[in-house]
Amino acid sequence: MSGNEAQANIGVVGLAVMGSNLARNLASRDGNTVAIFNRSYEKTRGVLDAHPEAGFLPAETYREFADTLAKPRTAIIMVKAGAGTDAVIDELVKVFEPGDIIVDGGNALFTDTIRREKAVRETGINFVGAGISGGEEGALNGPSIMPGGSDESWVTLGPILKSIAAVAEGEPCVTHVGHDGAGHFVKMIHNGIEYADMQLIAEAYDLIRRGTGKSPAEIADIFAEWNRGELESYLIEITAEVLRQVDAATGEPLVDVILDQAGAKGTGAWTVQTALDLGIPVSGIAEAVFARSLSSKPAQRAAAATLPGPSAAWTVDDPDAFVEDVRRALYASKIVAYSQGFDEIVAGAAEYGWSIQKGEIAKIWRGGCIIRAQFLNRITEAYADDPSLVALLTAPYFRDALAASQESWRRVVVAAAQAGIPSPAFSSSLAYYDGLRADRLPAALVQGQRDFFGAHTYKRVDRDGTFHTQWSGDRTEIEAQDTH
Ligand SMILES: NC(=O)c1ccc[n+]([C@@H]2O[C@H](COP(=O)([O-])OP(=O)(O)OC[C@H]3O[C@@H](n4cnc5c(N)ncnc54)[C@H](OP(=O)(O)O)[C@@H]3O)[C@@H](O)[C@H]2O)c1
């Protein structure tokens, strides 16, 4: 037993990149004393030695860690998501008591969080799944935090999380998202939107580069300029930085020496898998996930490299006008991606019984996290004006923005198709926009086909009821049971 008994008001388990930075962030705030624990003690020792200013209280065992924490004990787990999280929870439950709080700050799948919350609740201990975004830098200086869990745990946890969260326009980027898995669900959607945002930016860069012949450094200037307008965001800002970077070894733009195969850690795929289960079209996010998958298929890409492209050369007559068209296409497609992401939040909240304040979610994404952007204020305003808004892109501000952008968007998608430049996120977002606003969709024909081969029935536009045409008989129509 150490001499640390019950002196810490908060503990961190897992001291890799995220945990050590979060622990330092906690320790830097007035009133916090932070207990730290890592499975292998070398890491604890390393963090302790490197940051004497933090006043950490180290523990070598879970029992010692529990004894170091004042009651109700509050500990944030920052370990490898999955089996690592379950292993730590199993150990903490043995040494914690009813009323204590275990927070999982890792990137857990929300259904795992629902399962864990249910199991831990039976011990009387509170379990909170909290999505934390912002990477290493955010963890240290202020992330965006999306906690779920019970109202009781929020009472203790709220002030602590508010003290370490990023601050945007004077407000901490944290809110009690909803119960059990709501926080990790919203973090998952954040990451899905992040995938779409990154893919759209990448497509914009590619089109400008191949359409105008500008260098990465020149395109960096364009992104820096865009960052002063309605596209202002962390991702646009860092894009300019990446494009401006020169490789020390070759003297080439770094972007030209990076292998063009994008990796993924799975949260984008979760967003799409969950959307499929909920029946929500998140096509922009899905295309972004698939674009990464396609990029990472070297054998297929090599085999397809000789397939023919457009026969005519593609030229951009007015480079400045083209760049402006791409900017508008990017903004319009971004609106679609966020609208789709919020649709998924609404559907998830309905399915899992969460009361999620959509405007508050947009607010806590304004700082700390990867998708932080000016534009999120417009989303908060849209939901404040109309809490029952059925689709974000129909809110007046976004309707106007889309009206101002849609002709540019179409020109860009046409140009990309004619030039043979892949623009899956731009074009699928435009297709979504046109699909949603269409007066009639060919879904009527799909219903006819379904009725033909499977007697799946259809509804009519001119009268109530469910109908089936007797396709293999005399093709008369009969009233039928609705089988969808
Ligand atoms: N990296 C990011 O930018 C980022 C951003 C947001 C969220 N996250 C999430 O934050 C969490 C931590 O991320 P990270 O990159 O700092 O670390 P990580 O590489 O995901 O995980 C390493 C940590 O997990 C511990 N661990 C693994 N299995 C364990 C087990 N069975 N029992 C106890 N501890 C175990 C390791 O302990 P040992 O030292 O003993 O091996 C180490 O402390 C993850 O869930 C990650 O998805 C990361």
The ligand as a Gaussian input file, in Angstrom:
#p B3LYP/6-31G(d) Opt

LIG

0 1
 N       -4.924000       7.888000     -30.705000
 C       -5.906000       8.736000     -30.941000
 O       -5.770000       9.765000     -31.637000
 C       -7.251000       8.487000     -30.331000
 C       -8.235000       9.450000     -30.470000
 C       -9.438000       9.257000     -29.844000
 C       -9.663000       8.107000     -29.131000
 N       -8.701000       7.161000     -29.036000
 C       -8.979000       5.947000     -28.234000
 O       -8.357000       6.100000     -26.971000
 C       -7.968000       4.820000     -26.473000
 C       -6.489000       4.845000     -26.139000
 O       -5.763000       5.126000     -27.325000
 P       -4.175000       5.159000     -27.351000
 O       -3.799000       5.395000     -28.781000
 O       -3.689000       6.079000     -26.302000
 O       -3.766000       3.698000     -26.831000
 P       -3.855000       2.260000     -27.546000
 O       -2.635000       2.054000     -28.362000
 O       -5.177000       2.113000     -28.214000
 O       -3.817000       1.280000     -26.281000
 C       -2.654000       1.112000     -25.493000
 C       -2.998000       1.112000     -24.022000
 O       -3.967000       0.075000     -23.749000
 C       -3.447000      -0.700000     -22.645000
 N       -4.004000      -2.057000     -22.712000
 C       -4.172000      -2.816000     -23.814000
 N       -4.712000      -3.993000     -23.473000
 C       -4.887000      -3.978000     -22.126000
 C       -5.406000      -4.896000     -21.187000
 N       -5.850000      -6.103000     -21.561000
 N       -5.441000      -4.526000     -19.878000
 C       -4.991000      -3.322000     -19.491000
 N       -4.486000      -2.408000     -20.337000
 C       -4.435000      -2.732000     -21.638000
 C       -1.967000      -0.649000     -22.829000
 O       -1.300000      -1.053000     -21.667000
 P        0.224000      -1.590000     -21.742000
 O        1.078000      -0.354000     -21.739000
 O        0.394000      -2.402000     -20.523000
 O        0.353000      -2.382000     -23.008000
 C       -1.787000       0.823000     -23.157000
 O       -1.881000       1.628000     -22.002000
 C       -8.338000       3.817000     -27.572000
 O       -9.596000       3.274000     -27.296000
 C       -8.413000       4.664000     -28.818000
 O       -9.268000       4.130000     -29.785000
 C       -7.490000       7.349000     -29.597000

